[in-house]
Amino acid sequence: MKDRYQQFAYDYDEFGSIEEYLGTEKEFFQSVFSKGKVESVLDCACGTGQHLYMFSEMGLDVAGSDYSASMLEVAAKNLSEKGIEVPLKQCDFRYLEKEYQKKFDAIVCLTTSLPHLHTEKDLVTALKSMKARMKDDGILILTQGTTHHNLSLPAIEVVVNKPNFSRVFVKEQDGAFQTIHVLDLYHSTERLESNQYDIVYKIILDDEYRRLLSLAGYKDVRIFGDYDQAPYNLESKRLIVVARCA
């Protein structure tokens, strides 16, 4: 895979810090992890470390990996600034066994990370790799912003609008893939520039997740439409998958 975050990683957190999302999202993870008796968790697409910080604050034994060396560099900086030590490894989540021998109570792959893979073979390979690194009855959690509802929204969306910075999504889709052209506009006396990053996601929705997870050997697949654990439907603005490996 190409590292599409080689440059984007250093400005990625303009989306906002994890502290802005610690309400219902943290409550969701606490609820699922408590019921599943989760003590250890691997975030296998940890990005800039925002969720690693959240899980660490929850008192969990946390590890993080990502395909992008740039994302890991930013994650290490973010965690260091908060005085938190989390082991980080560069790893393709299709092949977690190359870096991890231990098994975890839970593995998470968040914020539309899995759909960076574009073939069924790669998707099932990744899901099987995650399953192999979980303990018996381990929990997998996937989250994404791609939903039936969000795919119907206008093609141009302003996702961040600050006095000195704007982030605009220009979206294209063909039924199988969605391309998001991310346009960053800096407009201050300190920084005046624009950057564009293109991210291509495979469109994976609820029924397709159930099929892929079944192929990978997962059981008890539940799909929610938000962090309040409401069932997923055509109006949901999030898609959250919780599955068990046995």
C-alpha positions, 0 to 999 in steps of 0.5 A, spaced: 500 500 500 502 507 498 502 511 504 497 516 503 499 520 509 506 521 508 505 529 508 497 529 511 499 526 517 503 532 520 496 536 519 491 531 520 489 533 527 486 539 525 480 535 525 480 536 532 483 533 539 480 527 542 478 531 548 473 534 544 470 527 543 471 524 549 463 524 551 459 519 548 465 515 544 469 514 551 462 511 554 461 507 548 468 503 549 468 503 556 461 499 556 463 494 551 470 493 554 467 492 561 462 487 558 467 484 555 472 484 560 477 487 556 484 489 559 489 489 553 487 493 546 491 494 540 489 500 535 492 497 529 490 503 525 492 508 531 494 514 526 496 520 530 495 517 537 488 520 539 485 513 541 491 511 544 491 517 549 483 515 550 484 508 552 490 509 556 486 514 560 481 508 561 487 504 564 488 499 559 494 496 557 495 499 550 499 498 544 499 502 537 501 500 530 500 504 523 502 503 516 504 510 516 511 512 519 509 519 518 502 518 523 507 514 528 511 520 528 506 524 530 503 519 535 509 519 538 510 526 539 502 527 541 503 522 547 510 524 549 507 531 550 501 528 554 506 524 558 504 517 556 508 511 554 505 507 549 509 502 544 508 503 537 510 499 531 510 500 524 505 494 521 500 493 515 494 490 519 494 485 514 500 482 517 500 483 524 503 477 526 509 480 523 510 484 529 506 481 534 506 475 538 502 476 544 494 476 543 490 482 546 483 482 549 481 487 543 483 490 537 480 496 534 481 499 527 477 506 527 476 512 523 474 509 516 481 505 516 479 498 514 476 501 507 483 503 505 483 496 502 480 495 496 479 488 494 475 482 498 482 478 499 485 484 502 480 485 507 479 478 509 486 477 510 486 483 514 480 481 518 483 474 519 490 477 521 486 481 527 482 475 529 489 471 530 492 476 534 486 476 539 485 472 545 479 467 545 472 470 545 476 477 543 473 483 541 474 487 534 471 494 533 471 497 527 468 504 526 467 509 520 463 515 517 461 512 511 454 510 511 448 510 507 446 517 509 453 520 509 453 517 501 447 521 500 450 528 502 452 533 497 459 532 494 462 538 497 463 539 505 466 544 509 468 539 515 473 544 519 472 552 519 476 556 523 478 563 523 485 561 520 484 554 517 478 551 513 478 543 511 474 542 505 472 535 502 470 534 495 467 527 494 466 522 488 463 515 488 462 510 483 458 505 487 464 501 489 469 506 491 469 513 494 474 518 493 475 524 498 479 530 495 481 533 502 483 541 501 486 544 506 486 552 506 491 556 511 489 563 511 493 567 517 499 571 517 503 565 520 501 560 514 498 562 508 498 555 503 493 550 501 494 543 500 490 537 497 490 530 499 486 524 496 484 518 499 480 512 496 475 508 500 472 502 498 465 503 500 463 497 505 456 498 509 452 493 514 451 487 510 458 487 506 461 487 513 457 481 516 459 477 509 466 479 510 466 478 518 463 471 516 468 469 511 473 471 516 470 467 522 467 472 526 461 471 530 456 475 534 456 481 529 453 487 532 452 493 528 451 500 531 449 507 528 452 511 533 456 511 540 449 510 544 449 503 541 442 505 537 442 499 531 444 502 524 439 504 519 439 508 513 439 515 517 445 513 521 451 518 521 456 512 523 457 505 522 460 501 528 461 494 528 463 490 534 464 482 533 467 477 537 473 472 534 469 466 537 
